């Protein structure tokens, strides 16, 4: 609050400047960041606060935004620290440079120049600044790849990705050699794409068996599934066709959409004795699955149309043809995805609208006979920003709450004159506007 004071100007009028806005906390996807290790041990981050306004209509400086850089492929969700529950998804940062504001900077308080009306020429109050917004989020990183190699342990996935790209995964003759996903870039004469080697899946993976959830979540982002089948049955002498069906079942049970995700089936280790006898059965099973997916109107437009490629990761037979086929399918899916994304609003705008809608809502809770509590972000913000040492500011708050509909909702909930109304850390005595119409005389917002 400030008034202009100059020689020969006895009534200079109000000239209080506004306070600066606090900085935002922004999550930014950065292609040069490879992990979330920076947030493993440090969990609290705070943007810069704004500075106070001054007289002569001098506004305070805004606080600088705090940019928290995360890997491309990071999923940002709301998180309730009290209940330890994960809330709705705020953003899915899938491109380098994608950003989302997860905590808005508090709005600076308005100077007394904003509260001048024809009947209030010299407002002797200003608005306090809004406290910082606080909250918790959960960050989860998922691999970004165009295609994912899936299959049972020791199906030869690591050997295939080593053949197709410059990736150097650990390769050995025992199950679960791969414990973390490996990503490689495949470059052919016509196509460039990213492929991921997902650790082997076992029956029950959708329930978390064998770290199933840890592995399956990396398949969620991939547009194309490359299902690698060990045609020898491995050391255990398993049935390759049964292995194929087990993995398909686990994918579908983990996420129903996987049942309709485009895929290519690879009959691997065809250089080994006994593999040929299983090939015809596998091709028949793949064909049956394709026909079943296309039956009925519901799946008539389904993109599932598996192809069976015969390969040997050891000799390299069929690997070039497989790499080219994956590249062609990836290119087709990229074009379809680009068209779909162009029609969708940006998630940052969607989240901002949701946040604003949530802040506008409020509710009245009856705590006991004659005691009510009003809950809502905007209502609580108005109370916090009020200078409780100034009667004009308090009267102004009463008018704002009435305009917002708080009084109407209190009356609908059964509040009567003299009842106690609680908002954040303040308690009020309810007085309806019918009883005290004069309290709002000459006030405007």
ROLUM-810037 format. One record per residue (C-alpha): x negated, y, z; residue in three letters; residue number from 1. Coordinates in steps of 0.05 Angstrom, whole numbers, plus 5000, padded with zeros to 4 digits. Layout:
<mimars>
+------+------+------+-----+-----+
:   px :   py :   pz :   r :   k :
+------+------+------+-----+-----+
:    X :    Y :    Z : ALA : NUM :
...
+------+------+------+-----+-----+
</mimars>
This chain:
<mimars>
+------+------+------+-----+-----+
:   px :   py :   pz :   r :   k :
+------+------+------+-----+-----+
: 5000 : 5000 : 5000 : UNK :   1 :
: 4971 : 5068 : 4980 : UNK :   2 :
: 4995 : 5138 : 4963 : UNK :   3 :
: 4962 : 5189 : 4918 : UNK :   4 :
: 4928 : 5244 : 4958 : UNK :   5 :
: 4900 : 5304 : 4922 : UNK :   6 :
: 4895 : 5378 : 4935 : UNK :   7 :
: 4958 : 5417 : 4915 : UNK :   8 :
: 4996 : 5351 : 4903 : UNK :   9 :
: 5034 : 5341 : 4968 : UNK :  10 :
: 5077 : 5284 : 4941 : UNK :  11 :
: 5032 : 5245 : 4894 : UNK :  12 :
: 5073 : 5182 : 4900 : UNK :  13 :
: 5052 : 5109 : 4909 : UNK :  14 :
: 4989 : 5085 : 4874 : UNK :  15 :
: 4973 : 5017 : 4905 : UNK :  16 :
: 4939 : 4969 : 4857 : UNK :  17 :
: 4954 : 4895 : 4849 : UNK :  18 :
: 4912 : 4840 : 4879 : UNK :  19 :
: 4873 : 4795 : 4831 : UNK :  20 :
: 4897 : 4726 : 4813 : UNK :  21 :
: 4860 : 4666 : 4840 : UNK :  22 :
: 4822 : 4622 : 4792 : UNK :  23 :
: 4853 : 4559 : 4763 : UNK :  24 :
: 4825 : 4489 : 4772 : UNK :  25 :
: 4819 : 4459 : 4702 : UNK :  26 :
: 4802 : 4388 : 4682 : UNK :  27 :
: 4764 : 4388 : 4615 : UNK :  28 :
: 4746 : 4328 : 4572 : UNK :  29 :
: 4672 : 4332 : 4553 : UNK :  30 :
: 4641 : 4285 : 4503 : UNK :  31 :
: 4573 : 4292 : 4537 : UNK :  32 :
: 4599 : 4264 : 4603 : UNK :  33 :
: 4598 : 4189 : 4607 : UNK :  34 :
: 4628 : 4172 : 4676 : UNK :  35 :
: 4667 : 4198 : 4736 : UNK :  36 :
: 4608 : 4190 : 4783 : UNK :  37 :
: 4608 : 4264 : 4800 : UNK :  38 :
: 4675 : 4254 : 4835 : UNK :  39 :
: 4658 : 4189 : 4870 : UNK :  40 :
: 4632 : 4222 : 4934 : UNK :  41 :
: 4655 : 4294 : 4928 : UNK :  42 :
: 4731 : 4300 : 4930 : UNK :  43 :
: 4746 : 4373 : 4946 : UNK :  44 :
: 4739 : 4429 : 4895 : UNK :  45 :
: 4760 : 4501 : 4901 : UNK :  46 :
: 4764 : 4557 : 4849 : UNK :  47 :
: 4744 : 4629 : 4863 : UNK :  48 :
: 4794 : 4674 : 4898 : UNK :  49 :
: 4818 : 4740 : 4870 : UNK :  50 :
: 4798 : 4806 : 4902 : UNK :  51 :
: 4843 : 4858 : 4936 : UNK :  52 :
: 4875 : 4915 : 4900 : UNK :  53 :
: 4858 : 4987 : 4919 : UNK :  54 :
: 4887 : 5056 : 4915 : UNK :  55 :
: 4889 : 5098 : 4851 : UNK :  56 :
: 4923 : 5038 : 4818 : UNK :  57 :
: 4858 : 4998 : 4818 : UNK :  58 :
: 4875 : 4925 : 4808 : UNK :  59 :
: 4832 : 4871 : 4840 : UNK :  60 :
: 4789 : 4825 : 4797 : UNK :  61 :
: 4816 : 4756 : 4779 : UNK :  62 :
: 4778 : 4696 : 4807 : UNK :  63 :
: 4739 : 4653 : 4758 : UNK :  64 :
: 4768 : 4587 : 4736 : UNK :  65 :
: 4735 : 4523 : 4762 : UNK :  66 :
: 4722 : 4475 : 4704 : UNK :  67 :
: 4715 : 4402 : 4724 : UNK :  68 :
: 4686 : 4362 : 4666 : UNK :  69 :
: 4706 : 4290 : 4657 : UNK :  70 :
: 4693 : 4237 : 4603 : UNK :  71 :
: 4737 : 4234 : 4541 : UNK :  72 :
: 4790 : 4182 : 4556 : UNK :  73 :
: 4805 : 4205 : 4627 : UNK :  74 :
: 4876 : 4197 : 4652 : UNK :  75 :
: 4899 : 4251 : 4702 : UNK :  76 :
: 4956 : 4234 : 4750 : UNK :  77 :
: 4988 : 4267 : 4809 : UNK :  78 :
: 4971 : 4235 : 4876 : UNK :  79 :
: 5003 : 4236 : 4944 : UNK :  80 :
: 4948 : 4234 : 4997 : UNK :  81 :
: 4999 : 4220 : 5053 : UNK :  82 :
: 5033 : 4159 : 5022 : UNK :  83 :
: 4973 : 4139 : 4979 : UNK :  84 :
: 5020 : 4134 : 4919 : UNK :  85 :
: 5004 : 4154 : 4848 : UNK :  86 :
: 5055 : 4202 : 4816 : UNK :  87 :
: 5070 : 4221 : 4745 : UNK :  88 :
: 5018 : 4229 : 4691 : UNK :  89 :
: 4995 : 4300 : 4683 : UNK :  90 :
: 4950 : 4291 : 4621 : UNK :  91 :
: 4915 : 4239 : 4579 : UNK :  92 :
: 4851 : 4273 : 4555 : UNK :  93 :
: 4835 : 4234 : 4492 : UNK :  94 :
: 4796 : 4286 : 4452 : UNK :  95 :
: 4733 : 4326 : 4466 : UNK :  96 :
: 4754 : 4394 : 4492 : UNK :  97 :
: 4824 : 4373 : 4516 : UNK :  98 :
: 4840 : 4410 : 4581 : UNK :  99 :
: 4896 : 4414 : 4632 : UNK : 100 :
: 4907 : 4461 : 4691 : UNK : 101 :
: 4917 : 4418 : 4753 : UNK : 102 :
: 4921 : 4475 : 4804 : UNK : 103 :
: 4945 : 4545 : 4786 : UNK : 104 :
: 4909 : 4603 : 4818 : UNK : 105 :
: 4952 : 4640 : 4869 : UNK : 106 :
: 4986 : 4703 : 4842 : UNK : 107 :
: 4958 : 4768 : 4869 : UNK : 108 :
: 5005 : 4811 : 4911 : UNK : 109 :
: 5037 : 4870 : 4877 : UNK : 110 :
: 5021 : 4941 : 4899 : UNK : 111 :
: 5074 : 4988 : 4925 : UNK : 112 :
: 5080 : 5021 : 4856 : UNK : 113 :
: 5123 : 4961 : 4835 : UNK : 114 :
: 5177 : 4974 : 4886 : UNK : 115 :
: 5196 : 5045 : 4868 : UNK : 116 :
: 5271 : 5055 : 4853 : UNK : 117 :
: 5313 : 5117 : 4845 : UNK : 118 :
: 5333 : 5112 : 4918 : UNK : 119 :
: 5266 : 5088 : 4944 : UNK : 120 :
: 5216 : 5139 : 4919 : UNK : 121 :
: 5160 : 5122 : 4968 : UNK : 122 :
: 5160 : 5047 : 4985 : UNK : 123 :
: 5118 : 5038 : 5047 : UNK : 124 :
: 5104 : 4964 : 5034 : UNK : 125 :
: 5065 : 4920 : 4986 : UNK : 126 :
: 5067 : 4846 : 4971 : UNK : 127 :
: 5017 : 4798 : 5000 : UNK : 128 :
: 4977 : 4753 : 4955 : UNK : 129 :
: 5001 : 4681 : 4944 : UNK : 130 :
: 4960 : 4628 : 4980 : UNK : 131 :
: 4920 : 4580 : 4939 : UNK : 132 :
: 4956 : 4520 : 4909 : UNK : 133 :
: 4931 : 4455 : 4938 : UNK : 134 :
: 4942 : 4384 : 4917 : UNK : 135 :
: 4911 : 4317 : 4901 : UNK : 136 :
: 4901 : 4284 : 4833 : UNK : 137 :
: 4876 : 4216 : 4812 : UNK : 138 :
: 4826 : 4208 : 4755 : UNK : 139 :
: 4821 : 4143 : 4717 : UNK : 140 :
: 4774 : 4131 : 4659 : UNK : 141 :
: 4794 : 4084 : 4603 : UNK : 142 :
: 4751 : 4066 : 4543 : UNK : 143 :
: 4764 : 4103 : 4479 : UNK : 144 :
: 4759 : 4053 : 4421 : UNK : 145 :
: 4795 : 4042 : 4355 : UNK : 146 :
: 4795 : 3966 : 4364 : UNK : 147 :
: 4784 : 3918 : 4422 : UNK : 148 :
: 4757 : 3847 : 4420 : UNK : 149 :
: 4797 : 3803 : 4467 : UNK : 150 :
: 4795 : 3729 : 4481 : UNK : 151 :
: 4778 : 3676 : 4532 : UNK : 152 :
: 4708 : 3676 : 4564 : UNK : 153 :
: 4652 : 3652 : 4518 : UNK : 154 :
: 4694 : 3661 : 4454 : UNK : 155 :
: 4635 : 3697 : 4422 : UNK : 156 :
: 4660 : 3769 : 4428 : UNK : 157 :
: 4593 : 3797 : 4451 : UNK : 158 :
: 4557 : 3761 : 4394 : UNK : 159 :
: 4607 : 3791 : 4344 : UNK : 160 :
: 4599 : 3862 : 4368 : UNK : 161 :
: 4523 : 3853 : 4368 : UNK : 162 :
: 4528 : 3831 : 4295 : UNK : 163 :
: 4576 : 3887 : 4274 : UNK : 164 :
: 4544 : 3946 : 4310 : UNK : 165 :
: 4481 : 3970 : 4345 : UNK : 166 :
: 4508 : 3951 : 4413 : UNK : 167 :
: 4464 : 3905 : 4454 : UNK : 168 :
: 4509 : 3867 : 4502 : UNK : 169 :
: 4484 : 3811 : 4546 : UNK : 170 :
: 4493 : 3745 : 4510 : UNK : 171 :
: 4486 : 3677 : 4546 : UNK : 172 :
: 4515 : 3607 : 4544 : UNK : 173 :
: 4559 : 3613 : 4605 : UNK : 174 :
: 4628 : 3644 : 4618 : UNK : 175 :
: 4636 : 3715 : 4642 : UNK : 176 :
: 4569 : 3738 : 4616 : UNK : 177 :
: 4603 : 3804 : 4601 : UNK : 178 :
: 4626 : 3837 : 4666 : UNK : 179 :
: 4637 : 3908 : 4640 : UNK : 180 :
: 4665 : 3930 : 4572 : UNK : 181 :
: 4615 : 3945 : 4517 : UNK : 182 :
: 4627 : 3997 : 4463 : UNK : 183 :
: 4595 : 3997 : 4395 : UNK : 184 :
: 4601 : 4039 : 4332 : UNK : 185 :
: 4612 : 4000 : 4268 : UNK : 186 :
: 4589 : 4032 : 4202 : UNK : 187 :
: 4607 : 4000 : 4136 : UNK : 188 :
: 4603 : 4027 : 4065 : UNK : 189 :
: 4673 : 4056 : 4072 : UNK : 190 :
: 4691 : 4060 : 4146 : UNK : 191 :
: 4664 : 4084 : 4213 : UNK : 192 :
: 4700 : 4063 : 4276 : UNK : 193 :
: 4689 : 4047 : 4350 : UNK : 194 :
: 4700 : 3976 : 4375 : UNK : 195 :
: 4701 : 3952 : 4447 : UNK : 196 :
: 4681 : 3884 : 4474 : UNK : 197 :
: 4729 : 3871 : 4532 : UNK : 198 :
: 4706 : 3818 : 4583 : UNK : 199 :
: 4739 : 3750 : 4578 : UNK : 200 :
: 4810 : 3741 : 4601 : UNK : 201 :
: 4838 : 3681 : 4636 : UNK : 202 :
: 4908 : 3655 : 4650 : UNK : 203 :
: 4939 : 3700 : 4703 : UNK : 204 :
: 4900 : 3761 : 4681 : UNK : 205 :
: 4964 : 3803 : 4681 : UNK : 206 :
: 4968 : 3790 : 4756 : UNK : 207 :
: 4897 : 3813 : 4767 : UNK : 208 :
: 4864 : 3744 : 4766 : UNK : 209 :
: 4792 : 3746 : 4742 : UNK : 210 :
: 4793 : 3822 : 4748 : UNK : 211 :
: 4848 : 3821 : 4695 : UNK : 212 :
: 4874 : 3891 : 4710 : UNK : 213 :
: 4804 : 3920 : 4708 : UNK : 214 :
: 4794 : 3891 : 4638 : UNK : 215 :
: 4864 : 3898 : 4609 : UNK : 216 :
: 4870 : 3972 : 4622 : UNK : 217 :
: 4814 : 3984 : 4572 : UNK : 218 :
: 4858 : 3952 : 4518 : UNK : 219 :
: 4914 : 4002 : 4529 : UNK : 220 :
: 4883 : 4057 : 4487 : UNK : 221 :
: 4861 : 4015 : 4428 : UNK : 222 :
: 4905 : 4018 : 4367 : UNK : 223 :
: 4883 : 3950 : 4341 : UNK : 224 :
: 4873 : 3884 : 4378 : UNK : 225 :
: 4821 : 3836 : 4350 : UNK : 226 :
: 4836 : 3768 : 4380 : UNK : 227 :
: 4774 : 3724 : 4379 : UNK : 228 :
: 4788 : 3649 : 4385 : UNK : 229 :
: 4733 : 3598 : 4402 : UNK : 230 :
: 4748 : 3543 : 4351 : UNK : 231 :
: 4704 : 3493 : 4388 : UNK : 232 :
: 4744 : 3495 : 4452 : UNK : 233 :
: 4681 : 3511 : 4492 : UNK : 234 :
: 4646 : 3466 : 4542 : UNK : 235 :
: 4713 : 3448 : 4574 : UNK : 236 :
: 4741 : 3421 : 4509 : UNK : 237 :
: 4801 : 3468 : 4511 : UNK : 238 :
: 4853 : 3471 : 4455 : UNK : 239 :
: 4838 : 3534 : 4413 : UNK : 240 :
: 4912 : 3543 : 4395 : UNK : 241 :
: 4931 : 3540 : 4468 : UNK : 242 :
: 4877 : 3591 : 4484 : UNK : 243 :
: 4906 : 3636 : 4430 : UNK : 244 :
: 4976 : 3631 : 4460 : UNK : 245 :
: 4951 : 3642 : 4532 : UNK : 246 :
: 4917 : 3708 : 4514 : UNK : 247 :
: 4977 : 3732 : 4475 : UNK : 248 :
: 5022 : 3716 : 4534 : UNK : 249 :
: 4976 : 3752 : 4583 : UNK : 250 :
: 4974 : 3814 : 4540 : UNK : 251 :
: 5050 : 3815 : 4534 : UNK : 252 :
: 5061 : 3804 : 4609 : UNK : 253 :
: 5012 : 3861 : 4626 : UNK : 254 :
: 5047 : 3910 : 4579 : UNK : 255 :
: 5106 : 3892 : 4534 : UNK : 256 :
: 5082 : 3939 : 4480 : UNK : 257 :
: 5022 : 3894 : 4469 : UNK : 258 :
: 5069 : 3843 : 4438 : UNK : 259 :
: 5079 : 3891 : 4380 : UNK : 260 :
: 5009 : 3921 : 4376 : UNK : 261 :
: 4975 : 3910 : 4308 : UNK : 262 :
: 4924 : 3854 : 4312 : UNK : 263 :
: 4874 : 3813 : 4273 : UNK : 264 :
: 4859 : 3741 : 4292 : UNK : 265 :
: 4787 : 3716 : 4286 : UNK : 266 :
: 4771 : 3641 : 4283 : UNK : 267 :
: 4700 : 3644 : 4310 : UNK : 268 :
: 4644 : 3592 : 4315 : UNK : 269 :
: 4665 : 3559 : 4250 : UNK : 270 :
: 4593 : 3535 : 4241 : UNK : 271 :
: 4602 : 3485 : 4297 : UNK : 272 :
: 4623 : 3412 : 4286 : UNK : 273 :
: 4697 : 3398 : 4298 : UNK : 274 :
: 4720 : 3470 : 4288 : UNK : 275 :
: 4751 : 3457 : 4219 : UNK : 276 :
: 4803 : 3409 : 4247 : UNK : 277 :
: 4833 : 3464 : 4290 : UNK : 278 :
: 4835 : 3519 : 4236 : UNK : 279 :
: 4899 : 3496 : 4201 : UNK : 280 :
: 4936 : 3492 : 4268 : UNK : 281 :
: 4913 : 3562 : 4287 : UNK : 282 :
: 4934 : 3591 : 4220 : UNK : 283 :
: 5003 : 3558 : 4228 : UNK : 284 :
: 5010 : 3586 : 4299 : UNK : 285 :
: 4992 : 3656 : 4276 : UNK : 286 :
: 5041 : 3651 : 4218 : UNK : 287 :
: 5097 : 3628 : 4265 : UNK : 288 :
: 5083 : 3686 : 4312 : UNK : 289 :
: 5085 : 3735 : 4254 : UNK : 290 :
: 5152 : 3709 : 4229 : UNK : 291 :
: 5181 : 3709 : 4300 : UNK : 292 :
: 5161 : 3782 : 4309 : UNK : 293 :
: 5194 : 3801 : 4243 : UNK : 294 :
: 5261 : 3766 : 4258 : UNK : 295 :
: 5321 : 3810 : 4272 : UNK : 296 :
: 5331 : 3884 : 4260 : UNK : 297 :
: 5295 : 3903 : 4325 : UNK : 298 :
: 5228 : 3879 : 4298 : UNK : 299 :
: 5239 : 3891 : 4224 : UNK : 300 :
: 5192 : 3950 : 4225 : UNK : 301 :
: 5143 : 3918 : 4273 : UNK : 302 :
: 5069 : 3931 : 4254 : UNK : 303 :
: 5049 : 3861 : 4278 : UNK : 304 :
: 5022 : 3823 : 4218 : UNK : 305 :
: 4962 : 3782 : 4242 : UNK : 306 :
: 4909 : 3760 : 4193 : UNK : 307 :
: 4862 : 3702 : 4208 : UNK : 308 :
: 4789 : 3714 : 4191 : UNK : 309 :
: 4739 : 3656 : 4192 : UNK : 310 :
: 4672 : 3677 : 4221 : UNK : 311 :
: 4608 : 3653 : 4253 : UNK : 312 :
: 4573 : 3704 : 4297 : UNK : 313 :
: 4510 : 3662 : 4297 : UNK : 314 :
: 4501 : 3656 : 4221 : UNK : 315 :
: 4538 : 3721 : 4204 : UNK : 316 :
: 4586 : 3685 : 4157 : UNK : 317 :
: 4651 : 3725 : 4148 : UNK : 318 :
: 4629 : 3782 : 4194 : UNK : 319 :
: 4623 : 3834 : 4138 : UNK : 320 :
: 4692 : 3818 : 4112 : UNK : 321 :
: 4720 : 3823 : 4183 : UNK : 322 :
: 4686 : 3890 : 4195 : UNK : 323 :
: 4715 : 3918 : 4130 : UNK : 324 :
: 4785 : 3892 : 4147 : UNK : 325 :
: 4783 : 3923 : 4216 : UNK : 326 :
: 4760 : 3989 : 4185 : UNK : 327 :
: 4816 : 3990 : 4135 : UNK : 328 :
: 4868 : 3976 : 4189 : UNK : 329 :
: 4838 : 4028 : 4236 : UNK : 330 :
: 4841 : 4081 : 4181 : UNK : 331 :
: 4915 : 4065 : 4168 : UNK : 332 :
: 4931 : 4069 : 4242 : UNK : 333 :
: 4893 : 4135 : 4250 : UNK : 334 :
: 4935 : 4168 : 4196 : UNK : 335 :
: 5000 : 4143 : 4228 : UNK : 336 :
: 4977 : 4168 : 4297 : UNK : 337 :
: 4957 : 4236 : 4269 : UNK : 338 :
: 5026 : 4246 : 4240 : UNK : 339 :
: 5060 : 4225 : 4305 : UNK : 340 :
: 5017 : 4272 : 4347 : UNK : 341 :
: 5032 : 4331 : 4302 : UNK : 342 :
: 5105 : 4325 : 4319 : UNK : 343 :
: 5095 : 4323 : 4395 : UNK : 344 :
: 5087 : 4384 : 4440 : UNK : 345 :
: 5019 : 4391 : 4474 : UNK : 346 :
: 5019 : 4356 : 4542 : UNK : 347 :
: 4992 : 4419 : 4576 : UNK : 348 :
: 5054 : 4457 : 4556 : UNK : 349 :
: 5098 : 4399 : 4576 : UNK : 350 :
: 5066 : 4394 : 4645 : UNK : 351 :
: 5071 : 4470 : 4654 : UNK : 352 :
: 5145 : 4469 : 4640 : UNK : 353 :
: 5155 : 4411 : 4688 : UNK : 354 :
: 5115 : 4449 : 4741 : UNK : 355 :
: 5156 : 4512 : 4733 : UNK : 356 :
: 5221 : 4474 : 4736 : UNK : 357 :
: 5199 : 4440 : 4800 : UNK : 358 :
: 5179 : 4506 : 4831 : UNK : 359 :
: 5246 : 4539 : 4815 : UNK : 360 :
: 5285 : 4484 : 4850 : UNK : 361 :
: 5301 : 4488 : 4925 : UNK : 362 :
: 5344 : 4450 : 4973 : UNK : 363 :
: 5377 : 4462 : 5041 : UNK : 364 :
: 5368 : 4409 : 5094 : UNK : 365 :
: 5411 : 4408 : 5157 : UNK : 366 :
: 5364 : 4389 : 5214 : UNK : 367 :
: 5415 : 4392 : 5270 : UNK : 368 :
: 5477 : 4430 : 5291 : UNK : 369 :
: 5464 : 4503 : 5275 : UNK : 370 :
: 5393 : 4491 : 5248 : UNK : 371 :
: 5377 : 4488 : 5173 : UNK : 372 :
: 5313 : 4485 : 5133 : UNK : 373 :
: 5303 : 4513 : 5062 : UNK : 374 :
: 5251 : 4477 : 5020 : UNK : 375 :
: 5225 : 4499 : 4952 : UNK : 376 :
: 5161 : 4526 : 4923 : UNK : 377 :
: 5188 : 4593 : 4899 : UNK : 378 :
: 5227 : 4606 : 4963 : UNK : 379 :
: 5168 : 4589 : 5007 : UNK : 380 :
: 5123 : 4632 : 4964 : UNK : 381 :
: 5167 : 4693 : 4975 : UNK : 382 :
: 5166 : 4683 : 5050 : UNK : 383 :
: 5090 : 4675 : 5052 : UNK : 384 :
: 5079 : 4737 : 5010 : UNK : 385 :
: 5121 : 4781 : 5056 : UNK : 386 :
: 5088 : 4830 : 5104 : UNK : 387 :
: 5123 : 4813 : 5170 : UNK : 388 :
: 5098 : 4876 : 5203 : UNK : 389 :
: 5139 : 4919 : 5154 : UNK : 390 :
: 5215 : 4924 : 5160 : UNK : 391 :
: 5223 : 4947 : 5088 : UNK : 392 :
: 5186 : 4885 : 5064 : UNK : 393 :
: 5231 : 4840 : 5106 : UNK : 394 :
: 5294 : 4874 : 5078 : UNK : 395 :
: 5267 : 4865 : 5008 : UNK : 396 :
: 5256 : 4791 : 5021 : UNK : 397 :
: 5328 : 4784 : 5044 : UNK : 398 :
: 5352 : 4814 : 4979 : UNK : 399 :
: 5307 : 4768 : 4937 : UNK : 400 :
: 5332 : 4706 : 4973 : UNK : 401 :
: 5404 : 4727 : 4961 : UNK : 402 :
: 5390 : 4738 : 4887 : UNK : 403 :
: 5358 : 4669 : 4883 : UNK : 404 :
: 5422 : 4637 : 4911 : UNK : 405 :
: 5393 : 4615 : 4978 : UNK : 406 :
: 5450 : 4647 : 5017 : UNK : 407 :
: 5502 : 4614 : 4974 : UNK : 408 :
: 5471 : 4545 : 4984 : UNK : 409 :
: 5465 : 4556 : 5059 : UNK : 410 :
: 5539 : 4573 : 5063 : UNK : 411 :
: 5556 : 4512 : 5021 : UNK : 412 :
: 5516 : 4469 : 5070 : UNK : 413 :
: 5557 : 4497 : 5128 : UNK : 414 :
: 5512 : 4552 : 5155 : UNK : 415 :
: 5548 : 4605 : 5197 : UNK : 416 :
: 5527 : 4673 : 5225 : UNK : 417 :
: 5477 : 4663 : 5281 : UNK : 418 :
: 5451 : 4595 : 5257 : UNK : 419 :
: 5375 : 4585 : 5254 : UNK : 420 :
: 5345 : 4581 : 5184 : UNK : 421 :
: 5273 : 4555 : 5177 : UNK : 422 :
: 5229 : 4569 : 5117 : UNK : 423 :
: 5156 : 4546 : 5121 : UNK : 424 :
: 5130 : 4572 : 5187 : UNK : 425 :
: 5185 : 4624 : 5198 : UNK : 426 :
: 5253 : 4621 : 5232 : UNK : 427 :
: 5310 : 4668 : 5216 : UNK : 428 :
: 5379 : 4682 : 5242 : UNK : 429 :
: 5431 : 4673 : 5187 : UNK : 430 :
: 5473 : 4735 : 5170 : UNK : 431 :
: 5520 : 4729 : 5110 : UNK : 432 :
: 5523 : 4786 : 5061 : UNK : 433 :
: 5598 : 4795 : 5075 : UNK : 434 :
: 5580 : 4814 : 5146 : UNK : 435 :
: 5522 : 4859 : 5128 : UNK : 436 :
: 5531 : 4886 : 5058 : UNK : 437 :
: 5495 : 4951 : 5077 : UNK : 438 :
: 5429 : 4915 : 5088 : UNK : 439 :
: 5417 : 4910 : 5013 : UNK : 440 :
: 5437 : 4982 : 4997 : UNK : 441 :
: 5387 : 5015 : 4951 : UNK : 442 :
: 5343 : 4954 : 4942 : UNK : 443 :
: 5322 : 4927 : 4874 : UNK : 444 :
: 5272 : 4877 : 4847 : UNK : 445 :
+------+------+------+-----+-----+
</mimars>
